Every structure is written in C-alpha cells, then in structure tokens.
Amino acid sequence: MNQKTPPIYVTQPLLPPLEEFIPYLQKIWESKWLTNDGPFHQQLEQTLCGYLGVKHISLFTNGTLALVTALQALRITGEVITTPYSFVATSHSLLWNGIRPVFADIDPITLNLDPDKIEAAITPQTTAIMPVHCYGHPCDIEAIQRIADNYNLKVIYDAAHAFGVKNAHGSVLNHGDLSVLSFHATKVFNTFEGGAIVCQDAKTKLHIDHLKNFGFVDEVSVVAPGINGKMSEINAAFGLLQLKGIEEALQKRKTIDTRYREGMAEIKGIHCLREAGETQANYAYFPILVQPDYPKSRDALYQHLHDNGIHARRYFYPLISDFPMYRGMPSAAHANLPVARKAASEVICLPIYPDLRPCQIDLIVDVIKTAGNT
Ligand SMILES: *Cc1c(COP(=O)(O)O)cnc(C)c1O
C-alpha cells in the first residue's frame, strides 16, 4: 500500500463552498425562526416539488422517521411484505409500528423485490408492500401496483436511493401511495440529516405534517401519537444551497459510472448491474458482483481493496433478515431468499461521488484487475 495516498471512501458528501452558506445563516439569525415550518423549510418543500416533479412533499429530520411516519399515516397494521436486501431502517420502521415484516426474495437482475415472490407471500394479515428502489433503480412499479390493486394493499416505497430518478412516466416518486426519501450525508442529495415523504394529495400531506409535529393540528388539539420529525431551518437552508449544484453533481456521477463500466468490461468474473434504462438515473451507487470465475472471493477482494486504501462497502451484507431481531421469522429462512443471499455474498459497492477523480477510478479498476495475481 502506498502510504502517501489518502484513503478513498465509498462516498463523500456534497458540500458547497462554506462562504455560500453564511448568508442563509444570517437570515436565520435575523428571523430567529429556527424550526417548525419556517421560511427555508417552506421554500425547500416548494423547490423540491418542482425539481423532483412531485405534487406534495413533507420534510423530515431523517429518512427513518419519515418511514415510521409514512406507515403511521396510512394506519398500516399486521404484516407488510418487504425486501431483505436493503438498509436495516427499512424493516426497523415496521417494527417501530408493531408491524411484522415478511421478507420476499428479489429479482436477480435488478436486485429489487420480485413481484412473483410478493404475491406468494400474501396472507390475510397482509396490509401493505414496502419495496425499495435499490441503488436508485426503479422497482417493477406496474407489476407491484397490479398486485396491490388485486389484494387491496397499500404500497410505501422506500425511495431513499431514488432522489431525482425518472422513468418514462416522470418521477418514480409518484408511484405507490407514499414514497420516502433520505437526505442523509451519504446520499446523492443531503441536508446533513434529513428525509421526506412524497404523497399525492393535499389532505394526506396535511395529515403527515400533523404527525411529524407530535400530532398537533392546532394549539390545543392533538389527533394522534405523532413523533417529532420536523426538519430544522439550518438543514432546510443547506438543502436549498445544495440543490443549486445537484445537476452538476449528477452529471459527474454519470461520467464516473461510464468510466467504471468501461474499465470493468475487461475483468473476468466482475459483473456490473445492468444500466436500469431510466430516462434519468442518479448513479447513487456503483455495485459490482464478484462471481465464482473471479480469482478471489468477494471478501478477499474487499480486504484487498481496503489494504490498498479503497474503502468499498458490502451494501447489502448481511441481509436484514439475518439480524437477530429478524432471523427467527419464518420468512427469514435461508431457503426463502436464495437470490438475496447470493447477491449479499457477491456484492461490493465501489466509491462513487462527484469529486472522485478519473485517476482514482483507474486505480480502483486496476486494483480489481490485478488482485487475482497477488
Ligand atoms: C439511508 C437509508 C434509509 C435511512 O435514511 P436515514 O435518513 O439515514 O434515516 C432507509 N432506507 C434505505 C434504503 C437507506 O439507504
């Protein structure tokens, strides 16, 4: 390992120049309005509706509380069918609502929930489906909606990876009953911590806004055991500033994606996920699958990358269904999730962020190419 090169992490937050943030802070200091639907909060909701192409958005303090509140808003109970191949917050939001997660297997090409497996997992207790647009690649939205309509189920998308993703019909966030975003520091668009629920009508948005403010509808009325999920003015202001650079950031991510794909094409045993065919992707992640004809195991390659200062991550390993609070559930059985297990045992997410330089990409490709020789 060359000790002089600083480590390359899997992601780096998008940070605009500090001096551009100062005027926003001055406004907050002047108005003394720090949180509770302040001017920057309102402005960010409006601006995001326009940018994303959605009708209603409600900002949250983070994506996990947005998921928890989305389930509460739709009064989901009983069982919800979801994917084991995601970040643990997806299933945790169900447990926080006293809902039983039922894991269904994923599609081997997209690594998103497989609609056929969803249908097979439905029981009389099933009330909703919670799919994830994994890595920002849209789920099979039409098939999922058909199942939901047939069985009278709600659909809540964990869209934490899908900021700005569009298909032929526009924003993927307009599908299902609700979509939930995360604006965590590691995501494509961040507000340090943050999140949002996208919904389709003003009445639902109002209900969600009550739920994120303890359930208050006015000074003296509380209609539900709501949580404190409000985004502060500082976070909202940072979001507005960051939005100015988002198009450039997405463009840079796209260039990185292309360079990786070209480099990986020559490496035997390394499989890149298919380009998703969206009209607008966000290149949030760059997952590779390390297959049996690669000379090293996935974990050996992961370690080798680490030893060379490349801090790639095994997203998503372990599967959610393997964590202690889930693994006893019947749907967590290994035999129920063979495709997800295989993906979790092969995947490595490579570094991708706007400031990743071409020479760093070439280094990463080279380390993977030559790892078999060592
Ligand atoms: C990041 C993430 C979350 C959680 O969002 P936070 O804003 O960190 O709470 C939920 N689901 C998925 C798939 C994520 O990647």
The ligand as a MOL file (V3000), in Angstrom:
LIG
                    3D

  0  0  0     0  0            999 V3000
M  V30 BEGIN CTAB
M  V30 COUNTS 15 15 0 0 0
M  V30 BEGIN ATOM
M  V30 1 C -30.2960 5.7330 4.0960 0
M  V30 2 C -31.4310 4.7790 4.0540 0
M  V30 3 C -32.5060 4.8340 4.9570 0
M  V30 4 C -32.4850 5.6880 6.1920 0
M  V30 5 O -32.4100 7.0270 5.9890 0
M  V30 6 P -31.8200 7.9870 7.1530 0
M  V30 7 O -32.0430 9.3480 6.5780 0
M  V30 8 O -30.3800 7.6440 7.3150 0
M  V30 9 O -32.6170 7.7500 8.3730 0
M  V30 10 C -33.5870 3.9980 4.7610 0
M  V30 11 N -33.6080 3.1180 3.7500 0
M  V30 12 C -32.5940 2.9990 2.8830 0
M  V30 13 C -32.7050 2.0230 1.7650 0
M  V30 14 C -31.4540 3.8140 3.0170 0
M  V30 15 O -30.4350 3.6590 2.1760 0
M  V30 END ATOM
M  V30 BEGIN BOND
M  V30 1 1 1 2
M  V30 2 1 2 3
M  V30 3 2 2 14
M  V30 4 1 3 4
M  V30 5 2 3 10
M  V30 6 1 4 5
M  V30 7 1 5 6
M  V30 8 2 6 7
M  V30 9 1 6 8
M  V30 10 1 6 9
M  V30 11 1 10 11
M  V30 12 2 11 12
M  V30 13 1 12 13
M  V30 14 1 12 14
M  V30 15 1 14 15
M  V30 END BOND
M  V30 END CTAB
M  END
